[in-house]
């Protein structure tokens, strides 16, 4: 199902303005301030990978995700035990995200919050000092280990190692309403990490959403296997230094 079809069948987006403060009005303001840049992104010709590069990239995804899952058996076990001891609820957390061509898929992560964290609020951005996080969840978020199960999404072909980070459909629906160019991020398969994440970090404001879009557009213009491998290399060292 496409994210637009999904959101129109829900009422989540009617709650957003009261939950996320001025986020969407701020996005509207940014769109009014940068119409030329957003128009250029909307009309931009992105680089399409050759069939050979596509096959090789998929092969690399399968090999690296399989290897990553194999060497993560013990960390998976230890993290699972820690989560079960720390708080009641399942070890894994499934959440709808927007993939290539706007199609929705279920992303898999380690659970970092209490069960039913969004009951009564609907979809809402996580914050740095989010009170809904568990003790173990805070550590997993800080070290990005909560995203380790994303390797299964990569193995299934729903994600790749490098690409625009997938957003939740409820947020994408609103972002595209304010900035139609945001939809162009979905011309590539979503990634475990990417240029925007290395340069911009995680979203915390309307400005960061706009910057992410610009970095993702730049990546889509330059996308190739060597560029992806260089970003993967930079990501590993950034994680080890605690910069991502």
HUWOGI-V200652 format. One record per residue. N is the residue number from 0. SS is DSSP state (alpha for helix, beta for strand, coil for the rest). PSI is psi in degrees with one decimal (none if undefined). Layout:
N SS PSI
N SS PSI
This chain:
0 coil 140.1
1 beta 149.3
2 alpha -33.1
3 alpha -42.7
4 alpha -41.4
5 alpha -48.9
6 alpha -33.3
7 alpha -17.6
8 coil -2.1
9 coil 174.5
10 coil 14.5
11 alpha -44.8
12 alpha -16.9
13 alpha -19.6
14 coil -27.9
15 alpha -53.4
16 alpha -38.6
17 alpha -24.9
18 alpha -45.6
19 coil 21.5
20 coil -125.9
21 coil 14.7
22 alpha -52.7
23 alpha -33.1
24 alpha -33.9
25 alpha -38.6
26 alpha -40.1
27 alpha -40.4
28 alpha -42.6
29 alpha -41.3
30 alpha -35.2
31 alpha -29.2
32 alpha -26.3
33 coil 50.1
34 alpha -34.2
35 alpha -46.8
36 alpha -45.8
37 alpha -36.8
38 alpha -39.7
39 alpha -40.6
40 alpha -40.5
41 alpha -32.6
42 alpha -3.1
43 coil 144.3
44 coil 110.8
45 coil 152.3
46 coil 127.2
47 coil 134.3
48 coil 148.2
49 coil 163.7
50 alpha -37.2
51 alpha -46.3
52 alpha -37.6
53 alpha -43.6
54 alpha -43.5
55 alpha -42.9
56 alpha -42.7
57 alpha -38.7
58 alpha -42.5
59 alpha -41.6
60 alpha -45.2
61 alpha -45.8
62 alpha -49.1
63 alpha -38.5
64 alpha -38.7
65 alpha -45.8
66 alpha -43.0
67 alpha -41.0
68 alpha -37.1
69 alpha -47.4
70 alpha -8.7
71 coil 8.3
72 alpha -48.6
73 alpha -48.0
74 alpha -39.4
75 alpha -44.0
76 alpha -46.9
77 alpha -42.9
78 alpha -40.1
79 alpha -44.0
80 alpha -43.3
81 alpha -40.9
82 alpha -43.3
83 alpha -35.8
84 alpha -36.5
85 alpha -42.0
86 coil 152.3
87 coil 147.5
88 coil 176.6
89 coil 160.0
90 coil -43.0
91 beta 156.5
92 beta 123.3
93 beta 136.6
94 beta 141.5
95 beta 132.7
96 beta 162.7
97 beta 124.4
98 coil -157.4
99 alpha 141.0
100 alpha 19.2
101 alpha 6.8
102 beta 143.5
103 beta 138.4
104 beta 168.4
105 beta 115.4
106 beta 145.7
107 beta 128.1
108 beta 165.2
109 beta 140.2
110 coil 129.5
111 coil -4.8
112 beta 169.2
113 coil 157.9
114 coil 141.6
115 coil 42.9
116 coil -24.4
117 coil 15.3
118 coil 126.7
119 coil -9.0
120 coil -30.9
121 coil -174.3
122 coil 132.6
123 coil 145.4
124 coil 141.2
125 coil 144.5
126 coil 168.1
127 coil -43.5
128 coil 45.9
129 coil 120.3
130 coil -12.6
131 coil -12.4
132 beta 146.5
133 coil 172.1
134 alpha -49.2
135 alpha -38.3
136 alpha -37.4
137 alpha -42.9
138 alpha -44.1
139 alpha -40.1
140 alpha -43.3
141 alpha -37.3
142 alpha -4.1
143 coil 13.6
144 alpha -16.5
145 alpha -20.4
146 alpha 1.1
147 coil -39.6
148 coil -11.8
149 alpha -20.8
150 alpha -31.6
151 alpha -36.3
152 alpha -36.3
153 alpha -43.6
154 alpha -35.7
155 alpha -14.2
156 coil 6.3
157 coil -24.7
158 coil 172.3
159 beta 174.0
160 beta -41.1
161 beta 127.4
162 coil 177.4
163 coil 132.5
164 coil 130.6
165 coil 136.3
166 coil 165.6
167 coil 143.8
168 alpha -35.3
169 alpha -37.0
170 alpha -41.8
171 alpha -42.1
172 alpha -42.8
173 alpha -40.0
174 alpha -42.5
175 alpha -32.3
176 alpha -38.0
177 alpha -40.4
178 coil 90.3
179 alpha -28.1
180 alpha -20.5
181 alpha -27.6
182 alpha -19.2
183 alpha -16.0
184 alpha -23.4
185 alpha 12.9
186 alpha -6.3
187 coil 157.9
188 coil 137.2
189 coil 153.2
190 beta 160.1
191 beta -35.5
192 beta 178.1
193 coil 179.6
194 alpha -43.0
195 alpha -37.3
196 alpha -37.3
197 alpha -38.4
198 alpha -34.3
199 alpha -13.6
200 coil -155.1
201 coil 148.9
202 coil 138.3
203 coil 4.7
204 coil 171.5
205 alpha -36.0
206 alpha -40.5
207 alpha -31.7
208 alpha -43.4
209 alpha -43.9
210 alpha -39.0
211 alpha -43.1
212 alpha -42.7
213 alpha -41.5
214 alpha -38.8
215 alpha -38.0
216 alpha -40.8
217 alpha -43.0
218 alpha -44.8
219 alpha -25.8
220 alpha -33.2
221 alpha -2.4
222 coil 127.6
223 coil 168.9
224 alpha -44.3
225 alpha -39.9
226 alpha -41.8
227 alpha -44.2
228 alpha -37.3
229 alpha -37.8
230 alpha -36.1
231 alpha -41.5
232 alpha -45.8
233 alpha -35.2
234 alpha -44.5
235 alpha -47.0
236 alpha -31.0
237 alpha -39.0
238 alpha -43.2
239 alpha -31.4
240 coil -1.0
241 coil 27.9
242 coil -15.1
243 coil none
